[in-house]
């Protein structure tokens, strides 16, 4: 079996021997640009593994022998699953990957804002005799409502952590059954508007689709409470653009935002990015930005390879297809 790997994965780690024993042959394409991929290799491969590359019809049209395309991560927006479907090629994601890591990052960002952890860290450098007497507005978890948009695996893991911390949790997800909500004893809301109106904190855990692309726009933010917190550890393009975040933070001095993902990565010059980089006083640690690393841990990297190994073997050796998204 011949397998193409698009980018970033340059060795198979502890699974190398397992793959060799199965007689699999790997082609490391080592590029984010599909124009670089050898058409000769694409014509031959039995499977393609995708990390950060964008895969369109340009590549798919050359997959004449391919039995499955698998993405190493959870998100599947960067691969043209519909074109694969028309060509009869199953497309699978890796939904169990980095669930704990992203949920933990979400909670970390939430607590950093609700307990003013980063703000105190910076202000305390100037505290002298008044060391313990400088009190910022801080929240008690049991008196606050967190609204989750999306109740997949990461959304569920986040909800369970929030419940353990005694937050009130409400969820919007029209694609999850009522029985699942009941099993978790979570309150379902019927519209995003209802969630935004009721939540002190809003956290996104949904995939990037036509429905969620640009979801966080001016109307979305204006529907939130003036002192609310917005957290996005899902997909950057759910933000319509950085302008809407910049304007909302400027106009609402008690509003806070935490982002692991941005509409464009790495970010280009923008007043919001400049203010964040320069520690602008008006921003006052109300904006946390991480470089799209919520998914990462050493353990997650090992799990990632193992999950894809299992998926690949199931598909090619047993004709059993799991986690198909197209």
Secondary structure, 3 states (H helix, E strand, C coil): CEEEECCCCCCCHHHHHHHHHHCCEEEECCCCCHHHCCHHHHHHCCEEEECCCCECHHHHCCCCCCCEEEECCCCCCCECHHHHHHCCCEEECCCCCCHHHHHHHHHHHHHHHHCCHHHHHHHHHHCCCCCCCCCCCCCCHHHCEEEEECCCHHHHHHHHHHHHCCCEEEEECCCCCHHHHHHHCCEECCCHHHHHHHCCEEEECCCCCCCCCCCECHHHHHHCCCCCEEEECCCHHHECCHHHHHHHHHHCCCCEEEECCCCCCCCCCCHHHHHHHCCCCCCCCCEEECCCCCCCCHHHHHHHHHHHHHHHHHHHHHCCCCCECC
